């Protein structure tokens, strides 16, 4: 492979971008912990809520969270034990189950999502500046 050499400013931009992402992830993890969730549980709830046509499956969660299917299955099982999700059989194929949030999960997710949107809005100028540095 022939890679162009990056200058010092390109390395600085990459380092700054990764640092901002890490700060956001630390913020997110702390907020999730404050409501009794792990960062991964919060991410799973968000993926379920954001699934197109409310068609979240274990496979979908594995894909969205970049997990192996058995790890996603364990995560779903833990969420179910916490009464945060329910499995519902598909209308046309009863063998296929879809995962839906409980009222409790929806309330937690709404609270977390508002604080996350506020943090993203606060970070927007910094992120825009960083992205601009990449040309």
C-alpha atoms as one frame of an Amber mdcrd trajectory, in Angstrom:
protein
   0.000   0.000   0.000   1.162   3.466  -0.829   0.003   5.955   1.808   0.566
   9.653   1.583   2.483  11.044   4.507   0.370  12.987   6.951   1.631  16.219
   8.383   1.621  17.113  12.071  -1.670  19.006  11.803  -3.400  15.893  10.388
  -2.199  13.814  13.323  -3.306  16.543  15.733  -6.765  16.645  14.128  -7.132
  12.855  14.400  -5.985  12.909  18.025  -8.366  15.757  18.872 -11.273  14.015
  17.138 -10.677  10.765  19.037 -10.374  12.696  22.318 -13.730  14.407  21.739
 -15.374  11.080  20.901 -13.918   9.528  24.073 -15.198  12.466  26.157 -18.677
  11.993  24.733 -18.562   8.253  25.413 -17.428   8.918  29.005 -20.282  11.419
  29.396 -22.730   8.852  28.011 -21.458   6.063  30.262 -21.709   8.276  33.346
 -25.285   9.323  32.543 -26.303   5.702  31.938 -24.739   4.659  35.244 -26.640
   7.430  37.038 -29.945   5.791  36.049 -28.725   2.273  36.833 -27.752   1.128
  33.336 -24.463   0.087  31.819 -23.358   1.917  28.703 -24.058  -1.227  26.657
 -27.569  -1.561  28.096 -28.271   2.079  27.241 -26.957   1.560  23.725 -29.140
  -1.535  23.299 -32.257   0.299  24.472 -31.501   3.112  22.049 -30.985   0.643
  19.194 -34.290  -1.073  19.991 -36.141   2.249  20.155 -34.581   3.406  16.900
 -35.244   0.195  14.962 -37.201   0.720  11.772 -40.837  -0.328  12.116 -40.110
  -1.483  15.702 -38.532  -4.643  14.279 -35.610  -5.111  16.658 -34.290  -8.651
  16.929 -31.287 -10.127  18.706 -29.493 -10.121  15.345 -30.297  -6.449  14.830
 -28.918  -5.600  18.272 -25.780  -7.633  17.562 -25.274  -5.716  14.334 -25.920
  -2.263  15.822 -23.709  -2.823  18.885 -21.061  -4.799  16.976 -21.515  -7.865
  19.158 -21.386 -11.566  18.477 -24.906 -13.049  18.373 -24.456 -14.975  21.649
 -23.301 -11.772  23.422 -26.324  -9.891  22.097 -28.562 -12.726  23.252 -27.079
 -12.529  26.767 -27.566  -8.753  26.788 -31.204  -9.141  25.758 -31.684 -11.751
  28.472 -30.276  -9.349  31.117 -32.518  -6.520  29.864 -35.493  -8.861  30.068
 -34.611  -9.807  33.685 -34.505  -6.073  34.509 -38.011  -5.668  33.042 -36.690
  -3.237  30.425 -37.709  -5.234  27.363 -40.247  -7.826  26.282 -40.048 -10.367
  23.477 -43.048 -10.580  21.191 -43.668 -13.231  18.573 -43.896 -12.014  14.994
 -47.357 -11.642  13.531 -46.604 -13.645  10.371 -43.854 -15.928  11.690 -44.408
 -16.903  15.321 -40.885 -18.406  15.476 -39.363 -14.966  15.046 -39.430 -12.711
  18.093 -39.151  -8.956  18.199 -37.881  -6.986  21.139 -39.855  -4.029  22.474
 -39.181  -1.622  25.305 -41.265  -1.581  28.452 -42.722   1.656  29.817 -39.894
   1.771  32.360 -37.267   1.499  29.624 -38.993   4.184  27.564 -38.941   6.543
  30.549 -35.236   5.922  31.233 -34.375   6.288  27.573 -36.315   9.546  27.240
 -34.407  11.032  30.174 -31.056   9.879  28.826 -31.817  10.992  25.283 -32.629
  14.553  26.340 -29.366  14.915  28.227 -27.452  13.390  25.314 -29.062  15.751
  22.810 -28.133  18.688  25.026 -24.528  17.489  25.215 -24.355  16.989  21.452
 -25.756  20.489  20.914 -23.113  21.833  23.293 -20.387  19.944  21.423 -21.652
  20.797  17.934 -19.374  23.816  17.342 -16.325  21.841  18.470 -17.267  18.842
  16.326 -17.930  21.072  13.327 -14.512  22.721  13.749 -12.834  19.339  14.044
 -14.559  17.961  10.955 -13.617  21.093   9.047  -9.945  20.377   9.834 -10.230
  17.197   7.771 -11.141  19.215   4.695
